Amino acid sequence: MTNNNLQGIVMKSTGSWYNVLVEGGQIYRCRLRGKLKLEGSRATNPVSVGDKVSFSPEADQDTGIITAIADRKNHIVRKSTNLSRKSQVIAANLDQAILIATLHVPRTSTGFIDRFLVNCEAYSVNACLVFNKLDLYEPEELEIMDQLIAIYEPLGYKCLKVSALEGAGLNEFLAMLKDKISLLSGHSGVGKSTLINAIEPGLNLKTAQISLAHLKGKHTTTFAEMFPLSHGGFIIDTPGIKEFGLVDFEDWELCHYFPEMRELFNLCRFDNCTHAHEPGCAVKEKVESGEINISRYHNYLNILSGQDTRA
């Protein structure tokens, strides 16, 4: 590493070029040194938003060549859409990942919520849930939301109720983000961009209307991108994500990513119990007694069997 190398953090990736922020606020457009590409990695992208990199500035230009990538404290991935045995790193070095969910159009299923949480658990990222569009909920939806919060908060997942349009809960949301690097994710149409614009109007992120034909949002974000917040911290905006999937895990490992099941480790009759069909299973006993939520258990079984790709 030469003395003229600079260090910075990747703010945006567009495939072959990376926007790198250095101390002082300058942005350099950088590309990878050839031999760094996919070196020792099964990910489709060797560098992601949030990565800390070293680069050599090119003469008289705001461009550079990335020469080194620092070790990550964590990262979060999704399956590559084209290569099933490959993964795409969405972002790295996160303080938390926040799922923006709705019980209104488009409805966020518990299956999707649990896949998101499992992914965070697997890659050592703190996870939070933010239920948006509070102003649109009918009484029965408000009741369902409170029931979901009663499931997830005792498991250690902080939950918030907000309305981007009416401003409800925005102060709490700001406090959650302050001085942290936070990934924001969720289906297209859940109001993620509207929520970001409500707390940081200067960003002026694109928003989109819900498609009434399919009751889903139109994608407004193409690449993950990091933005500084005026009150401190960074947010990483991601494309509307249709699926999360764990890459390369054994069946018996999955329960470690469900906190309520992890607590029962080594209490089953068999050490490699998958909690699906084996006798003497401590997890199934807790499900039958109501101590483990039945919908969480069903979502666990769906992930275990590979039936976890639906929204």
N, C-alpha and C positions, 0 to 999 in steps of 0.2 A: 504494500500500500504506500503510494507516494505521497509526498507532502501536499501536492496540489489537489488531492482527492477531497471531495466534499461528502458530507453525510446529510441525509434527509429522509423524509417519510413519503411513501407513495400515496398520492391523493387520488389519482385516477389511472385506470388502465384501459387502453382501447385495443388491446391485442399485441401490437408490436411496439407501441410507444407508451411511456409512463410519465405522468406529471409528478415531479418530485419537489416537495416543499423543503426549503432549507431554513435554518435559523435566520431571522430577519425578514422572512416573508416572501423571498424570491422563489419563483417557480421555474424549474428546468424541465424541458422535454427530453427524456432519456430513452435509450434503447439498450438492449442487453448485449453484453459481450458474448460472442457466439458460443463459446464452450460452457457458458452458464446455463444455456437453455436446457431445461428438463433434466439437469444433472442430478442423478440419484433420486428422482422424483417420479411418482406415478400420476401426478396431477397434470392436467392439460395446460395449466398456466404456472410457470415457475415463479412469477412475481405477482403479488396481489396487492390490493389496496390495504394500507396499514403496515406493509413491510418497511423495515428500516434498511436503507441501502447506502452503499458507498458508490460514488461515481466520479469519473474524470470529466471535467468540463471541456468542451471543445472550444478552440480558439475563437474569440470574438463572437460567440454565439450563446444563446440561452439553451443550449443542448448539451448532452453528455452521454457517456457510455457507462452503464452500470457494471461495476467490477466485483462487487461483493454484496451478499444478502445476509443480514444478521440473523442469528437464530431467533425463531419465533417463541413467544411465551405461550401462545395458543393460536388457533385458527379455526375457521368453520368452513365446511365443504358441502357441496351437493354433488350428486352423480352427474357425470357428463351426459349431455343429451345425445351425443353421438357415439361415445365409446363406453359401453356399460361397465367395463372393468377399470375405467379411469374416473378420476374425480376432478371437480373444479373447485379450487380454493376461492371462496367468496371474499373473505377478508381475514386479516391477521392482526395479532397483538391487541385484542379487544378487552375492554373492561367489562362489557356486557353486550348481550344481544337481546333486542326487544322485538317481540312479535306484536304487530298491530293487528287486532282481530275485530270482527264484528259479528253480531247476531242478527244483523239486518242484511240487506242485499249488498255485497255477496256474503253469504253466511260462511263463517270459518268453522269447520268441523272440529270436533275433539280429536279426530284421527290426525288431522293436520297439526293441531296444537301439540299433540304428544310426539309426533315425528320431529317437530322443531325442537322440543325440549330434549328429546333423546339425542339429537345431533349435538346440541349444546353440551350435554353431559359427557358425551363421548369425546369431545375435543376440549374439555375443561374451560368452557365459557359460561359465565354467569348469565342466567336467562330471566327475563321479565315479560309479563303479559300486559298489554294496554288495550282495553276494550273501547273502541271508538264508536262514534255515531249515537251516543247516548240519547241525543235529542229525538231520535227516530224510533226508539224502542217502545213497543207495546208493553202493558203490565206483565204479560206472561214472559216476554223476553227479558225484562228486568229481573224477574224471578229466576230465570235460567242463568243469567249472568251471575247473580249472587250465589247460586248453587255451584257454578264453576269456580268462582273465587274461593268458596269454602273448600273445594277440593284441592286447588293448587297452592294457595298460600301456606297451609300447614306443611306442604312438601318443600317449602323454602323459596317459592317463586313469587316475587313481589308482583302484585296486580294493581292496576289503576283503571278508573272509569273516567273517560273524557268525552268531550264533544268539541271537535275542531271548529265547528261552525258557531257554536254558542259560547265557547271559551271555558266550559266547565272542566275542572281538573287540570288546566294548563299550567298553573303554578306548581302543582305537584309533579307534573311531567318535566317541567324545566329543572326542578330540584333533582330529579332522577338523572338528568343528563349532565348536570354541571360538573365541569372539570374531569369528564370521563370520555373515553373513546367508545362510542355506542353504535352498534350496527342496528339499523331499523329494517325490518322485513315484514312481509305479509302479502296476501293475494293482491293482484291488481284490483283497484276499486274499493279498498278498505278505507281510503282517505289518508294514506300515509303522506303523500305530498301536500295535501291540504293541511294536515297536522303540522308538518315541518314549516310550511309557510306561515302558520298561525303563530309559531314561537320565534321564527326568524324570517320576517317578511322580506328582507333584502335578498334572500336566495331566489325568490320568485320561481320555484320549481313548477314544472308543467303538471297540470292536473287533467283528469279525463272523466267523462261521463260514463255511467254504467250502461252497458249494452242490454236493453230490455229483452232482446231476443234470447240471450244466453245468461242473463242475470250475472254477468261477470264484468270486471273492469277491463278497459283497454290499456295495454302496456304503455307507460309514459317514460320509463327509464330503461336505457339499453345496457349501460355498463354501471357497475358499482362505482360510487364516487364519494370521497370524503370531503366534508365541508366544515370549516371552523365556525363555532358558535360565538356570538358577541359576548355572551355572559360566561364563557369558559368551557372548553371541551370541544369535541368533534363528533359529528354524526356521519355515519356511512349509510348512504341511501342505496338500496339494492333494487334490481328489477323485480317486478311481481313474480314470486316464485311459486310454481305449480307443484313442485315436489321436492322433498328432501329424502335422502336415502343414505344409510350407513354403508360404508365400503369395507369389505373384508372383516367381518366379525363372526365369531362362532356363536351357535345358538345359545350356549350356556352363558355367554358373556352379556347378552342383551339385558338381563335383569339388573345388571350393575348400573344401567342408565335410567332405571326407575327407582328413585330414592326409597320408596316404601317397600320395594322388594330387596333392595340392597341391604336394608337393615336385617333381613332374614337370612343373610348369607351363612351357609354351613349349618342351618337348622333343618334342612330337608334330609330325607333318608339317604339320597344319593348326592354325591358331591357335584356331579355334572347335571343336576336336575334342570330341565328347561321349563318347569312349572306349567306344562301343557297337559301331560297324560300320565306322569309318573305317580305311583303310590307314595304315601308318606310325605307329601309336599306341603311345606309350611306356608307357602304363598297361597295355594288353593284353599287351605284352611282359613286364612285371613280373608280371602274373597268371600267364602261361604258365610263367615261370621259378620261380614259387612265392614271389616276394618280396612280392607283395600277396596277402593271404588271399582264397581263392576265394569264401568265404561273404560276406565284406564286398563283394566285387565284384558278386556276384549281388544283394545287397541294394541296392547302388547302382543297378543296372539296373532293379530293381523300383520304386525311387523315381523314377527317370528316366521310366519308362513309365507312372507313375501307379498301379502295382499295389502300393501301399504302405499300404493301409488295414487289412490284417488284423493281428490280434494275434500 
